[in-house]
Amino acid sequence: MPRGGQKVAERLRQAVETLQIPHATCDRGHVTLSLGCATLASGLLRDGMQTPADLLQAADQALYRAKAAGRNRVMVAQD
């Protein structure tokens, strides 16, 4: 399921937001979570994603897109 990672990441984001942990320097006033997600079906390689390091890099790029888009969100690596 290609969007399984996105669903797990979104549940994590929502769980952290629900806790409403105070954060004095955050514009929302509480801790939020931004996540980047990348998935790859077992045994299937795609252009540009051939190693575990490639998968990690794709997730990292998605994380930075999430932060740039306003934080407190999940972004999935682009195909």
PQR file with spaces between the fields and no chain letter, atoms N, CA, C, O and H, PARSE charges and radii, in Angstrom:
ATOM       1  N    MET     1       0.848   -1.178    0.000 -0.4000 1.5000
ATOM       2  CA   MET     1       0.000    0.000    0.000 -0.0000 2.0000
ATOM       3  C    MET     1       0.896    1.244    0.000  0.5500 1.7000
ATOM       4  O    MET     1       1.514    1.542    1.022 -0.5500 1.4000
ATOM       5  N    PRO     2       0.981    1.960   -1.090 -0.5600 1.5000
ATOM       6  CA   PRO     2       1.896    3.086   -1.201  0.2800 2.0000
ATOM       7  C    PRO     2       1.626    4.228   -0.228  0.5500 1.7000
ATOM       8  O    PRO     2       2.558    4.938    0.148 -0.5500 1.4000
ATOM       9  N    ARG     3       0.412    4.419    0.180 -0.4000 1.5000
ATOM      10  CA   ARG     3       0.095    5.531    1.074 -0.0000 2.0000
ATOM      11  C    ARG     3       0.025    5.105    2.543  0.5500 1.7000
ATOM      12  O    ARG     3      -0.401    5.889    3.392 -0.5500 1.4000
ATOM      13  H    ARG     3      -0.346    3.842   -0.125  0.4000 1.0000
ATOM      14  N    GLY     4       0.442    3.871    2.851 -0.4000 1.5000
ATOM      15  CA   GLY     4       0.445    3.395    4.230 -0.0000 2.0000
ATOM      16  C    GLY     4       1.343    4.232    5.119  0.5500 1.7000
ATOM      17  O    GLY     4       0.974    4.563    6.246 -0.5500 1.4000
ATOM      18  H    GLY     4       0.788    3.234    2.162  0.4000 1.0000
ATOM      19  N    GLY     5       2.523    4.577    4.617 -0.4000 1.5000
ATOM      20  CA   GLY     5       3.446    5.423    5.379 -0.0000 2.0000
ATOM      21  C    GLY     5       2.857    6.788    5.658  0.5500 1.7000
ATOM      22  O    GLY     5       3.048    7.341    6.741 -0.5500 1.4000
ATOM      23  H    GLY     5       2.823    4.309    3.702  0.4000 1.0000
ATOM      24  N    GLN     6       2.143    7.334    4.689 -0.4000 1.5000
ATOM      25  CA   GLN     6       1.500    8.635    4.866 -0.0000 2.0000
ATOM      26  C    GLN     6       0.449    8.554    5.964  0.5500 1.7000
ATOM      27  O    GLN     6       0.335    9.475    6.774 -0.5500 1.4000
ATOM      28  H    GLN     6       1.988    6.885    3.809  0.4000 1.0000
ATOM      29  N    LYS     7      -0.311    7.484    6.007 -0.4000 1.5000
ATOM      30  CA   LYS     7      -1.345    7.335    7.035 -0.0000 2.0000
ATOM      31  C    LYS     7      -0.728    7.244    8.426  0.5500 1.7000
ATOM      32  O    LYS     7      -1.228    7.855    9.371 -0.5500 1.4000
ATOM      33  H    LYS     7      -0.218    6.736    5.350  0.4000 1.0000
ATOM      34  N    VAL     8       0.351    6.487    8.552 -0.4000 1.5000
ATOM      35  CA   VAL     8       1.031    6.363    9.845 -0.0000 2.0000
ATOM      36  C    VAL     8       1.595    7.717   10.267  0.5500 1.7000
ATOM      37  O    VAL     8       1.447    8.121   11.420 -0.5500 1.4000
ATOM      38  H    VAL     8       0.756    5.991    7.785  0.4000 1.0000
ATOM      39  N    ALA     9       2.237    8.412    9.341 -0.4000 1.5000
ATOM      40  CA   ALA     9       2.809    9.724    9.647 -0.0000 2.0000
ATOM      41  C    ALA     9       1.725   10.711   10.071  0.5500 1.7000
ATOM      42  O    ALA     9       1.933   11.489   11.003 -0.5500 1.4000
ATOM      43  H    ALA     9       2.358    8.084    8.405  0.4000 1.0000
ATOM      44  N    GLU    10       0.598   10.691    9.415 -0.4000 1.5000
ATOM      45  CA   GLU    10      -0.497   11.604    9.768 -0.0000 2.0000
ATOM      46  C    GLU    10      -1.050   11.286   11.155  0.5500 1.7000
ATOM      47  O    GLU    10      -1.380   12.199   11.912 -0.5500 1.4000
ATOM      48  H    GLU    10       0.429   10.059    8.659  0.4000 1.0000
ATOM      49  N    ARG    11      -1.154   10.011   11.491 -0.4000 1.5000
ATOM      50  CA   ARG    11      -1.609    9.650   12.841 -0.0000 2.0000
ATOM      51  C    ARG    11      -0.627   10.156   13.894  0.5500 1.7000
ATOM      52  O    ARG    11      -1.050   10.647   14.940 -0.5500 1.4000
ATOM      53  H    ARG    11      -0.886    9.270   10.876  0.4000 1.0000
ATOM      54  N    LEU    12       0.675   10.045   13.634 -0.4000 1.5000
ATOM      55  CA   LEU    12       1.678   10.571   14.553 -0.0000 2.0000
ATOM      56  C    LEU    12       1.544   12.077   14.711  0.5500 1.7000
ATOM      57  O    LEU    12       1.586   12.601   15.824 -0.5500 1.4000
ATOM      58  H    LEU    12       1.018    9.646   12.784  0.4000 1.0000
ATOM      59  N    ARG    13       1.381   12.775   13.581 -0.4000 1.5000
ATOM      60  CA   ARG    13       1.256   14.232   13.631 -0.0000 2.0000
ATOM      61  C    ARG    13       0.051   14.640   14.468  0.5500 1.7000
ATOM      62  O    ARG    13       0.143   15.541   15.301 -0.5500 1.4000
ATOM      63  H    ARG    13       1.347   12.349   12.677  0.4000 1.0000
ATOM      64  N    GLN    14      -1.074   13.976   14.244 -0.4000 1.5000
ATOM      65  CA   GLN    14      -2.282   14.297   14.983 -0.0000 2.0000
ATOM      66  C    GLN    14      -2.131   13.983   16.472  0.5500 1.7000
ATOM      67  O    GLN    14      -2.614   14.736   17.317 -0.5500 1.4000
ATOM      68  H    GLN    14      -1.148   13.244   13.567  0.4000 1.0000
ATOM      69  N    ALA    15      -1.466   12.879   16.791 -0.4000 1.5000
ATOM      70  CA   ALA    15      -1.273   12.498   18.190 -0.0000 2.0000
ATOM      71  C    ALA    15      -0.453   13.542   18.937  0.5500 1.7000
ATOM      72  O    ALA    15      -0.771   13.880   20.077 -0.5500 1.4000
ATOM      73  H    ALA    15      -1.074   12.267   16.105  0.4000 1.0000
ATOM      74  N    VAL    16       0.599   14.053   18.305 -0.4000 1.5000
ATOM      75  CA   VAL    16       1.422   15.088   18.940 -0.0000 2.0000
ATOM      76  C    VAL    16       0.607   16.368   19.115  0.5500 1.7000
ATOM      77  O    VAL    16       0.682   17.013   20.161 -0.5500 1.4000
ATOM      78  H    VAL    16       0.858   13.778   17.379  0.4000 1.0000
ATOM      79  N    GLU    17      -0.163   16.734   18.105 -0.4000 1.5000
ATOM      80  CA   GLU    17      -0.970   17.950   18.202 -0.0000 2.0000
ATOM      81  C    GLU    17      -2.010   17.832   19.316  0.5500 1.7000
ATOM      82  O    GLU    17      -2.273   18.804   20.024 -0.5500 1.4000
ATOM      83  H    GLU    17      -0.224   16.210   17.256  0.4000 1.0000
ATOM      84  N    THR    18      -2.594   16.663   19.472 -0.4000 1.5000
ATOM      85  CA   THR    18      -3.605   16.437   20.502 -0.0000 2.0000
ATOM      86  C    THR    18      -3.035   16.630   21.904  0.5500 1.7000
ATOM      87  O    THR    18      -3.757   17.033   22.816 -0.5500 1.4000
ATOM      88  H    THR    18      -2.381   15.873   18.896  0.4000 1.0000
ATOM      89  N    LEU    19      -1.758   16.349   22.081 -0.4000 1.5000
ATOM      90  CA   LEU    19      -1.136   16.500   23.400 -0.0000 2.0000
ATOM      91  C    LEU    19      -1.069   17.951   23.865  0.5500 1.7000
ATOM      92  O    LEU    19      -1.031   18.219   25.066 -0.5500 1.4000
ATOM      93  H    LEU    19      -1.171   16.022   21.340  0.4000 1.0000
ATOM      94  N    GLN    20      -1.055   18.903   22.901 -0.4000 1.5000
ATOM      95  CA   GLN    20      -1.014   20.330   23.228 -0.0000 2.0000
ATOM      96  C    GLN    20       0.122   20.662   24.204  0.5500 1.7000
ATOM      97  O    GLN    20      -0.083   21.372   25.188 -0.5500 1.4000
ATOM      98  H    GLN    20      -1.086   18.686   21.926  0.4000 1.0000
ATOM      99  N    ILE    21       1.316   20.142   23.921 -0.4000 1.5000
ATOM     100  CA   ILE    21       2.482   20.405   24.760 -0.0000 2.0000
ATOM     101  C    ILE    21       2.888   21.867   24.564  0.5500 1.7000
ATOM     102  O    ILE    21       3.175   22.273   23.438 -0.5500 1.4000
ATOM     103  H    ILE    21       1.483   19.565   23.121  0.4000 1.0000
ATOM     104  N    PRO    22       2.918   22.663   25.630 -0.5600 1.5000
ATOM     105  CA   PRO    22       3.265   24.086   25.494  0.2800 2.0000
ATOM     106  C    PRO    22       4.656   24.286   24.889  0.5500 1.7000
ATOM     107  O    PRO    22       5.602   23.559   25.196 -0.5500 1.4000
ATOM     108  N    HIS    23       4.748   25.292   24.021 -0.4000 1.5000
ATOM     109  CA   HIS    23       6.014   25.646   23.376 -0.0000 2.0000
ATOM     110  C    HIS    23       6.013   27.158   23.201  0.5500 1.7000
ATOM     111  O    HIS    23       5.321   27.696   22.337 -0.5500 1.4000
ATOM     112  H    HIS    23       3.980   25.882   23.772  0.4000 1.0000
ATOM     113  N    ALA    24       6.788   27.825   24.022 -0.4000 1.5000
ATOM     114  CA   ALA    24       6.747   29.288   24.084 -0.0000 2.0000
ATOM     115  C    ALA    24       7.168   29.980   22.794  0.5500 1.7000
ATOM     116  O    ALA    24       6.658   31.058   22.489 -0.5500 1.4000
ATOM     117  H    ALA    24       7.350   27.388   24.724  0.4000 1.0000
ATOM     118  N    THR    25       8.078   29.395   22.034 -0.4000 1.5000
ATOM     119  CA   THR    25       8.575   30.089   20.841 -0.0000 2.0000
ATOM     120  C    THR    25       7.873   29.666   19.558  0.5500 1.7000
ATOM     121  O    THR    25       8.229   30.141   18.480 -0.5500 1.4000
ATOM     122  H    THR    25       8.492   28.519   22.283  0.4000 1.0000
ATOM     123  N    CYS    26       6.895   28.796   19.652 -0.4000 1.5000
ATOM     124  CA   CYS    26       6.146   28.356   18.470 -0.0000 2.0000
ATOM     125  C    CYS    26       4.944   29.273   18.256  0.5500 1.7000
ATOM     126  O    CYS    26       4.255   29.624   19.213 -0.5500 1.4000
ATOM     127  H    CYS    26       6.606   28.410   20.528  0.4000 1.0000
ATOM     128  N    ASP    27       4.692   29.661   17.015 -0.4000 1.5000
ATOM     129  CA   ASP    27       3.577   30.572   16.736 -0.0000 2.0000
ATOM     130  C    ASP    27       2.226   29.968   17.106  0.5500 1.7000
ATOM     131  O    ASP    27       1.272   30.708   17.346 -0.5500 1.4000
ATOM     132  H    ASP    27       5.252   29.376   16.237  0.4000 1.0000
ATOM     133  N    ARG    28       2.123   28.653   17.158 -0.4000 1.5000
ATOM     134  CA   ARG    28       0.874   27.998   17.543 -0.0000 2.0000
ATOM     135  C    ARG    28       0.748   27.865   19.059  0.5500 1.7000
ATOM     136  O    ARG    28      -0.334   27.578   19.571 -0.5500 1.4000
ATOM     137  H    ARG    28       2.898   28.051   16.963  0.4000 1.0000
ATOM     138  N    GLY    29       1.848   28.074   19.774 -0.4000 1.5000
ATOM     139  CA   GLY    29       1.819   27.990   21.224 -0.0000 2.0000
ATOM     140  C    GLY    29       2.024   26.590   21.777  0.5500 1.7000
ATOM     141  O    GLY    29       2.142   26.408   22.988 -0.5500 1.4000
ATOM     142  H    GLY    29       2.727   28.307   19.358  0.4000 1.0000
ATOM     143  N    HIS    30       2.066   25.604   20.897 -0.4000 1.5000
ATOM     144  CA   HIS    30       2.299   24.232   21.340 -0.0000 2.0000
ATOM     145  C    HIS    30       3.141   23.492   20.291  0.5500 1.7000
ATOM     146  O    HIS    30       3.261   23.916   19.142 -0.5500 1.4000
ATOM     147  H    HIS    30       1.971   25.752   19.913  0.4000 1.0000
ATOM     148  N    VAL    31       3.712   22.378   20.733 -0.4000 1.5000
ATOM     149  CA   VAL    31       4.569   21.567   19.864 -0.0000 2.0000
ATOM     150  C    VAL    31       3.760   21.009   18.698  0.5500 1.7000
ATOM     151  O    VAL    31       2.642   20.526   18.876 -0.5500 1.4000
ATOM     152  H    VAL    31       3.614   22.034   21.667  0.4000 1.0000
ATOM     153  N    THR    32       4.337   21.084   17.511 -0.4000 1.5000
ATOM     154  CA   THR    32       3.738   20.473   16.322 -0.0000 2.0000
ATOM     155  C    THR    32       4.783   19.569   15.682  0.5500 1.7000
ATOM     156  O    THR    32       5.945   19.553   16.090 -0.5500 1.4000
ATOM     157  H    THR    32       5.245   21.476   17.366  0.4000 1.0000
ATOM     158  N    LEU    33       4.361   18.834   14.697 -0.4000 1.5000
ATOM     159  CA   LEU    33       5.245   17.866   14.059 -0.0000 2.0000
ATOM     160  C    LEU    33       5.106   17.949   12.549  0.5500 1.7000
ATOM     161  O    LEU    33       4.002   17.907   12.007 -0.5500 1.4000
ATOM     162  H    LEU    33       3.417   18.846   14.366  0.4000 1.0000
ATOM     163  N    SER    34       6.241   18.067   11.885 -0.4000 1.5000
ATOM     164  CA   SER    34       6.283   17.983   10.423 -0.0000 2.0000
ATOM     165  C    SER    34       7.010   16.698   10.067  0.5500 1.7000
ATOM     166  O    SER    34       8.025   16.356   10.674 -0.5500 1.4000
ATOM     167  H    SER    34       7.138   18.102   12.326  0.4000 1.0000
ATOM     168  N    LEU    35       6.482   15.990    9.079 -0.4000 1.5000
ATOM     169  CA   LEU    35       7.079   14.716    8.698 -0.0000 2.0000
ATOM     170  C    LEU    35       7.210   14.611    7.190  0.5500 1.7000
ATOM     171  O    LEU    35       6.362   15.089    6.437 -0.5500 1.4000
ATOM     172  H    LEU    35       5.657   16.267    8.586  0.4000 1.0000
ATOM     173  N    GLY    36       8.288   13.974    6.770 -0.4000 1.5000
ATOM     174  CA   GLY    36       8.472   13.607    5.381 -0.0000 2.0000
ATOM     175  C    GLY    36       8.397   12.097    5.279  0.5500 1.7000
ATOM     176  O    GLY    36       8.954   11.385    6.115 -0.5500 1.4000
ATOM     177  H    GLY    36       8.977   13.585    7.381  0.4000 1.0000
ATOM     178  N    CYS    37       7.725   11.616    4.281 -0.4000 1.5000
ATOM     179  CA   CYS    37       7.474   10.182    4.155 -0.0000 2.0000
ATOM     180  C    CYS    37       7.858    9.705    2.757  0.5500 1.7000
ATOM     181  O    CYS    37       7.561   10.353    1.753 -0.5500 1.4000
ATOM     182  H    CYS    37       7.272   12.195    3.603  0.4000 1.0000
ATOM     183  N    ALA    38       8.525    8.557    2.723 -0.4000 1.5000
ATOM     184  CA   ALA    38       8.844    7.917    1.444 -0.0000 2.0000
ATOM     185  C    ALA    38       8.655    6.419    1.627  0.5500 1.7000
ATOM     186  O    ALA    38       9.075    5.850    2.634 -0.5500 1.4000
ATOM     187  H    ALA    38       8.766    8.030    3.539  0.4000 1.0000
ATOM     188  N    THR    39       8.030    5.795    0.663 -0.4000 1.5000
ATOM     189  CA   THR    39       7.831    4.345    0.727 -0.0000 2.0000
ATOM     190  C    THR    39       8.288    3.715   -0.578  0.5500 1.7000
ATOM     191  O    THR    39       8.342    4.358   -1.627 -0.5500 1.4000
ATOM     192  H    THR    39       7.689    6.258   -0.155  0.4000 1.0000
ATOM     193  N    LEU    40       8.609    2.454   -0.475 -0.4000 1.5000
ATOM     194  CA   LEU    40       9.029    1.697   -1.647 -0.0000 2.0000
ATOM     195  C    LEU    40       8.612    0.250   -1.426  0.5500 1.7000
ATOM     196  O    LEU    40       8.972   -0.355   -0.416 -0.5500 1.4000
ATOM     197  H    LEU    40       8.565    1.932    0.376  0.4000 1.0000
ATOM     198  N    ALA    41       7.866   -0.297   -2.350 -0.4000 1.5000
ATOM     199  CA   ALA    41       7.414   -1.680   -2.228 -0.0000 2.0000
ATOM     200  C    ALA    41       8.616   -2.613   -2.265  0.5500 1.7000
ATOM     201  O    ALA    41       9.554   -2.399   -3.032 -0.5500 1.4000
ATOM     202  H    ALA    41       7.573    0.195   -3.170  0.4000 1.0000
ATOM     203  N    SER    42       8.583   -3.626   -1.450 -0.4000 1.5000
ATOM     204  CA   SER    42       9.676   -4.594   -1.366 -0.0000 2.0000
ATOM     205  C    SER    42      10.015   -5.175   -2.740  0.5500 1.7000
ATOM     206  O    SER    42       9.145   -5.663   -3.461 -0.5500 1.4000
ATOM     207  H    SER    42       7.821   -3.800   -0.826  0.4000 1.0000
ATOM     208  N    GLY    43      11.293   -5.108   -3.076 -0.4000 1.5000
ATOM     209  CA   GLY    43      11.752   -5.703   -4.323 -0.0000 2.0000
ATOM     210  C    GLY    43      11.548   -4.841   -5.555  0.5500 1.7000
ATOM     211  O    GLY    43      11.984   -5.217   -6.643 -0.5500 1.4000
ATOM     212  H    GLY    43      12.000   -4.712   -2.490  0.4000 1.0000
ATOM     213  N    LEU    44      10.895   -3.690   -5.413 -0.4000 1.5000
ATOM     214  CA   LEU    44      10.649   -2.822   -6.563 -0.0000 2.0000
ATOM     215  C    LEU    44      11.562   -1.611   -6.493  0.5500 1.7000
ATOM     216  O    LEU    44      11.592   -0.912   -5.481 -0.5500 1.4000
ATOM     217  H    LEU    44      10.540   -3.384   -4.530  0.4000 1.0000
ATOM     218  N    LEU    45      12.291   -1.364   -7.538 -0.4000 1.5000
ATOM     219  CA   LEU    45      13.166   -0.202   -7.604 -0.0000 2.0000
ATOM     220  C    LEU    45      12.580    0.791   -8.585  0.5500 1.7000
ATOM     221  O    LEU    45      12.015    0.418   -9.614 -0.5500 1.4000
ATOM     222  H    LEU    45      12.266   -1.932   -8.360  0.4000 1.0000
ATOM     223  N    ARG    46      12.724    2.052   -8.252 -0.4000 1.5000
ATOM     224  CA   ARG    46      12.257    3.118   -9.137 -0.0000 2.0000
ATOM     225  C    ARG    46      13.454    3.962   -9.531  0.5500 1.7000
ATOM     226  O    ARG    46      14.495    3.926   -8.874 -0.5500 1.4000
ATOM     227  H    ARG    46      13.183    2.356   -7.417  0.4000 1.0000
ATOM     228  N    ASP    47      13.304    4.711  -10.593 -0.4000 1.5000
ATOM     229  CA   ASP    47      14.372    5.615  -10.996 -0.0000 2.0000
ATOM     230  C    ASP    47      14.711    6.537   -9.835  0.5500 1.7000
ATOM     231  O    ASP    47      13.826    7.151   -9.238 -0.5500 1.4000
ATOM     232  H    ASP    47      12.459    4.740  -11.126  0.4000 1.0000
ATOM     233  N    GLY    48      15.984    6.627   -9.523 -0.4000 1.5000
ATOM     234  CA   GLY    48      16.437    7.521   -8.471 -0.0000 2.0000
ATOM     235  C    GLY    48      16.339    6.933   -7.078  0.5500 1.7000
ATOM     236  O    GLY    48      16.870    7.523   -6.137 -0.5500 1.4000
ATOM     237  H    GLY    48      16.702    6.128  -10.007  0.4000 1.0000
ATOM     238  N    MET    49      15.684    5.794   -6.904 -0.4000 1.5000
ATOM     239  CA   MET    49      15.582    5.180   -5.586 -0.0000 2.0000
ATOM     240  C    MET    49      16.027    3.730   -5.701  0.5500 1.7000
ATOM     241  O    MET    49      15.236    2.844   -6.025 -0.5500 1.4000
ATOM     242  H    MET    49      15.253    5.314   -7.668  0.4000 1.0000
ATOM     243  N    GLN    50      17.302    3.507   -5.431 -0.4000 1.5000
ATOM     244  CA   GLN    50      17.858    2.176   -5.603 -0.0000 2.0000
ATOM     245  C    GLN    50      18.422    1.598   -4.304  0.5500 1.7000
ATOM     246  O    GLN    50      18.649    0.392   -4.208 -0.5500 1.4000
ATOM     247  H    GLN    50      17.945    4.226   -5.168  0.4000 1.0000
ATOM     248  N    THR    51      18.646    2.452   -3.311 -0.4000 1.5000
ATOM     249  CA   THR    51      19.258    2.004   -2.058 -0.0000 2.0000
ATOM     250  C    THR    51      18.472    2.560   -0.872  0.5500 1.7000
ATOM     251  O    THR    51      17.666    3.475   -1.041 -0.5500 1.4000
ATOM     252  H    THR    51      18.462    3.432   -3.389  0.4000 1.0000
ATOM     253  N    PRO    52      18.696    2.024    0.311 -0.5600 1.5000
ATOM     254  CA   PRO    52      18.072    2.603    1.502  0.2800 2.0000
ATOM     255  C    PRO    52      18.432    4.083    1.687  0.5500 1.7000
ATOM     256  O    PRO    52      17.603    4.873    2.139 -0.5500 1.4000
ATOM     257  N    ALA    53      19.658    4.450    1.338 -0.4000 1.5000
ATOM     258  CA   ALA    53      20.072    5.852    1.447 -0.0000 2.0000
ATOM     259  C    ALA    53      19.240    6.745    0.526  0.5500 1.7000
ATOM     260  O    ALA    53      18.913    7.875    0.889 -0.5500 1.4000
ATOM     261  H    ALA    53      20.331    3.808    0.971  0.4000 1.0000
ATOM     262  N    ASP    54      18.898    6.248   -0.657 -0.4000 1.5000
ATOM     263  CA   ASP    54      18.059    7.007   -1.590 -0.0000 2.0000
ATOM     264  C    ASP    54      16.666    7.232   -0.995  0.5500 1.7000
ATOM     265  O    ASP    54      16.089    8.312   -1.121 -0.5500 1.4000
ATOM     266  H    ASP    54      19.163    5.330   -0.951  0.4000 1.0000
ATOM     267  N    LEU    55      16.141    6.198   -0.349 -0.4000 1.5000
ATOM     268  CA   LEU    55      14.816    6.295    0.272 -0.0000 2.0000
ATOM     269  C    LEU    55      14.844    7.312    1.406  0.5500 1.7000
ATOM     270  O    LEU    55      13.928    8.124    1.537 -0.5500 1.4000
ATOM     271  H    LEU    55      16.609    5.320   -0.246  0.4000 1.0000
ATOM     272  N    LEU    56      15.885    7.273    2.221 -0.4000 1.5000
ATOM     273  CA   LEU    56      16.031    8.232    3.311 -0.0000 2.0000
ATOM     274  C    LEU    56      16.155    9.656    2.778  0.5500 1.7000
ATOM     275  O    LEU    56      15.571   10.583    3.340 -0.5500 1.4000
ATOM     276  H    LEU    56      16.630    6.613    2.115  0.4000 1.0000
ATOM     277  N    GLN    57      16.901    9.831    1.716 -0.4000 1.5000
ATOM     278  CA   GLN    57      17.054   11.156    1.117 -0.0000 2.0000
ATOM     279  C    GLN    57      15.707   11.676    0.592  0.5500 1.7000
ATOM     280  O    GLN    57      15.402   12.859    0.735 -0.5500 1.4000
ATOM     281  H    GLN    57      17.376    9.079    1.260  0.4000 1.0000
ATOM     282  N    ALA    58      14.917   10.806   -0.006 -0.4000 1.5000
ATOM     283  CA   ALA    58      13.598   11.214   -0.502 -0.0000 2.0000
ATOM     284  C    ALA    58      12.697   11.652    0.646  0.5500 1.7000
ATOM     285  O    ALA    58      11.966   12.636    0.523 -0.5500 1.4000
ATOM     286  H    ALA    58      15.165    9.844   -0.122  0.4000 1.0000
ATOM     287  N    ALA    59      12.745   10.925    1.763 -0.4000 1.5000
ATOM     288  CA   ALA    59      11.948   11.295    2.929 -0.0000 2.0000
ATOM     289  C    ALA    59      12.422   12.624    3.502  0.5500 1.7000
ATOM     290  O    ALA    59      11.604   13.447    3.915 -0.5500 1.4000
ATOM     291  H    ALA    59      13.338   10.126    1.863  0.4000 1.0000
ATOM     292  N    ASP    60      13.731   12.842    3.530 -0.4000 1.5000
ATOM     293  CA   ASP    60      14.297   14.092    4.036 -0.0000 2.0000
ATOM     294  C    ASP    60      13.856   15.276    3.174  0.5500 1.7000
ATOM     295  O    ASP    60      13.524   16.339    3.700 -0.5500 1.4000
ATOM     296  H    ASP    60      14.395   12.174    3.194  0.4000 1.0000
ATOM     297  N    GLN    61      13.852   15.096    1.867 -0.4000 1.5000
ATOM     298  CA   GLN    61      13.396   16.165    0.975 -0.0000 2.0000
ATOM     299  C    GLN    61      11.911   16.467    1.203  0.5500 1.7000
ATOM     300  O    GLN    61      11.497   17.625    1.168 -0.5500 1.4000
ATOM     301  H    GLN    61      14.122   14.233    1.440  0.4000 1.0000
ATOM     302  N    ALA    62      11.121   15.430    1.435 -0.4000 1.5000
ATOM     303  CA   ALA    62       9.697   15.635    1.728 -0.0000 2.0000
ATOM     304  C    ALA    62       9.524   16.381    3.042  0.5500 1.7000
ATOM     305  O    ALA    62       8.627   17.216    3.164 -0.5500 1.4000
ATOM     306  H    ALA    62      11.458   14.488    1.464  0.4000 1.0000
ATOM     307  N    LEU    63      10.372   16.090    4.035 -0.4000 1.5000
ATOM     308  CA   LEU    63      10.308   16.813    5.314 -0.0000 2.0000
ATOM     309  C    LEU    63      10.553   18.305    5.102  0.5500 1.7000
ATOM     310  O    LEU    63       9.818   19.133    5.640 -0.5500 1.4000
ATOM     311  H    LEU    63      11.101   15.412    3.936  0.4000 1.0000
ATOM     312  N    TYR    64      11.562   18.652    4.334 -0.4000 1.5000
ATOM     313  CA   TYR    64      11.844   20.066    4.096 -0.0000 2.0000
ATOM     314  C    TYR    64      10.724   20.747    3.316  0.5500 1.7000
ATOM     315  O    TYR    64      10.469   21.936    3.507 -0.5500 1.4000
ATOM     316  H    TYR    64      12.159   17.980    3.896  0.4000 1.0000
ATOM     317  N    ARG    65      10.053   20.002    2.438 -0.4000 1.5000
ATOM     318  CA   ARG    65       8.887   20.571    1.755 -0.0000 2.0000
ATOM     319  C    ARG    65       7.762   20.823    2.755  0.5500 1.7000
ATOM     320  O    ARG    65       7.053   21.824    2.652 -0.5500 1.4000
ATOM     321  H    ARG    65      10.260   19.036    2.283  0.4000 1.0000
ATOM     322  N    ALA    66       7.595   19.923    3.719 -0.4000 1.5000
ATOM     323  CA   ALA    66       6.563   20.098    4.746 -0.0000 2.0000
ATOM     324  C    ALA    66       6.839   21.347    5.572  0.5500 1.7000
ATOM     325  O    ALA    66       5.924   22.119    5.856 -0.5500 1.4000
ATOM     326  H    ALA    66       8.171   19.110    3.803  0.4000 1.0000
ATOM     327  N    LYS    67       8.079   21.545    5.953 -0.4000 1.5000
ATOM     328  CA   LYS    67       8.439   22.736    6.729 -0.0000 2.0000
ATOM     329  C    LYS    67       8.226   24.006    5.908  0.5500 1.7000
ATOM     330  O    LYS    67       7.708   24.999    6.418 -0.5500 1.4000
ATOM     331  H    LYS    67       8.822   20.917    5.722  0.4000 1.0000
ATOM     332  N    ALA    68       8.620   23.973    4.651 -0.4000 1.5000
ATOM     333  CA   ALA    68       8.479   25.147    3.791 -0.0000 2.0000
ATOM     334  C    ALA    68       7.018   25.478    3.516  0.5500 1.7000
ATOM     335  O    ALA    68       6.682   26.635    3.261 -0.5500 1.4000
ATOM     336  H    ALA    68       9.041   23.166    4.236  0.4000 1.0000
ATOM     337  N    ALA    69       6.146   24.474    3.565 -0.4000 1.5000
ATOM     338  CA   ALA    69       4.725   24.688    3.276 -0.0000 2.0000
ATOM     339  C    ALA    69       3.953   25.174    4.499  0.5500 1.7000
ATOM     340  O    ALA    69       2.742   25.382    4.418 -0.5500 1.4000
ATOM     341  H    ALA    69       6.419   23.534    3.772  0.4000 1.0000
ATOM     342  N    GLY    70       4.628   25.357    5.619 -0.4000 1.5000
ATOM     343  CA   GLY    70       3.949   25.919    6.781 -0.0000 2.0000
ATOM     344  C    GLY    70       4.020   25.087    8.042  0.5500 1.7000
ATOM     345  O    GLY    70       3.417   25.451    9.052 -0.5500 1.4000
ATOM     346  H    GLY    70       5.612   25.189    5.685  0.4000 1.0000
ATOM     347  N    ARG    71       4.726   24.006    8.012 -0.4000 1.5000
ATOM     348  CA   ARG    71       4.927   23.133    9.169 -0.0000 2.0000
ATOM     349  C    ARG    71       3.633   22.451    9.614  0.5500 1.7000
ATOM     350  O    ARG    71       2.554   22.709    9.080 -0.5500 1.4000
ATOM     351  H    ARG    71       5.216   23.710    7.192  0.4000 1.0000
ATOM     352  N    ASN    72       3.778   21.572   10.611 -0.4000 1.5000
ATOM     353  CA   ASN    72       2.657   20.809   11.157 -0.0000 2.0000
ATOM     354  C    ASN    72       1.873   20.095   10.051  0.5500 1.7000
ATOM     355  O    ASN    72       0.651   20.207    9.953 -0.5500 1.4000
ATOM     356  H    ASN    72       4.655   21.363   11.045  0.4000 1.0000
ATOM     357  N    ARG    73       2.619   19.361    9.228 -0.4000 1.5000
ATOM     358  CA   ARG    73       1.980   18.632    8.126 -0.0000 2.0000
ATOM     359  C    ARG    73       2.850   17.463    7.685  0.5500 1.7000
ATOM     360  O    ARG    73       4.016   17.351    8.062 -0.5500 1.4000
ATOM     361  H    ARG    73       3.611   19.270    9.308  0.4000 1.0000
ATOM     362  N    VAL    74       2.262   16.615    6.893 -0.4000 1.5000
ATOM     363  CA   VAL    74       2.945   15.457    6.323 -0.0000 2.0000
ATOM     364  C    VAL    74       3.071   15.673    4.819  0.5500 1.7000
ATOM     365  O    VAL    74       2.105   16.036    4.148 -0.5500 1.4000
ATOM     366  H    VAL    74       1.314   16.706    6.587  0.4000 1.0000
ATOM     367  N    MET    75       4.252   15.449    4.310 -0.4000 1.5000
ATOM     368  CA   MET    75       4.464   15.484    2.864 -0.0000 2.0000
ATOM     369  C    MET    75       5.062   14.155    2.448  0.5500 1.7000
ATOM     370  O    MET    75       5.897   13.586    3.151 -0.5500 1.4000
ATOM     371  H    MET    75       5.037   15.154    4.855  0.4000 1.0000
ATOM     372  N    VAL    76       4.629   13.671    1.305 -0.4000 1.5000
ATOM     373  CA   VAL    76       5.099   12.399    0.765 -0.0000 2.0000
ATOM     374  C    VAL    76       6.104   12.672   -0.347  0.5500 1.7000
ATOM     375  O    VAL    76       5.927   13.593   -1.145 -0.5500 1.4000
ATOM     376  H    VAL    76       3.951   14.133    0.734  0.4000 1.0000
ATOM     377  N    ALA    77       7.155   11.866   -0.390 -0.4000 1.5000
ATOM     378  CA   ALA    77       8.144   11.995   -1.453 -0.0000 2.0000
ATOM     379  C    ALA    77       7.464   11.891   -2.800  0.5500 1.7000
ATOM     380  O    ALA    77       6.561   11.077   -2.998 -0.5500 1.4000
ATOM     381  H    ALA    77       7.298   11.118    0.258  0.4000 1.0000
ATOM     382  N    GLN    78       7.903   12.717   -3.712 -0.4000 1.5000
ATOM     383  CA   GLN    78       7.316   12.710   -5.052 -0.0000 2.0000
ATOM     384  C    GLN    78       7.790   11.487   -5.817  0.5500 1.7000
ATOM     385  O    GLN    78       8.934   11.056   -5.678 -0.5500 1.4000
ATOM     386  H    GLN    78       8.636   13.378   -3.550  0.4000 1.0000
ATOM     387  N    ASP    79       6.899   10.937   -6.622 -0.4000 1.5000
ATOM     388  CA   ASP    79       7.261    9.782   -7.443 -0.0000 2.0000
ATOM     389  C    ASP    79       8.217   10.209   -8.542  0.5500 1.7000
ATOM     390  O    ASP    79       8.643    9.380   -9.346 -0.5500 1.4000
ATOM     391  H    ASP    79       5.970   11.287   -6.734  0.4000 1.0000
